Amino acid sequence: MSKELDNILTNLKDAGCGSAEITKAKQLYEAGDTDAMIRHLRKCRCSRLEELHEGQRRIDCLDFLIRQTAKTRTIQKKR
């Protein structure tokens, strides 16, 4: 395996790509299909971005619960 390919595969793993995504990238690299590789990498990026957004939605839910709990605590202290 070339050093360049090894670096690409390591980078994909570090980026959180799954084994199927990494395998496909390896196949495209070895086939020399750079156009398809770029499309594949963009799809991988979109998947990671969607994961990021899902994580943000979860954090937003926790933020809501924190605000609601703090609000409830404030109301109870006033009684």
Secondary structure, 3 states (H helix, E strand, C coil): CCHHHHHHHHHHHHCCCCHHHHHHHHHHHHHCCHHHHHHHHHHHHHHHHHHHHHHHHHHHHHHHHHHHHHHHHHHHHHC
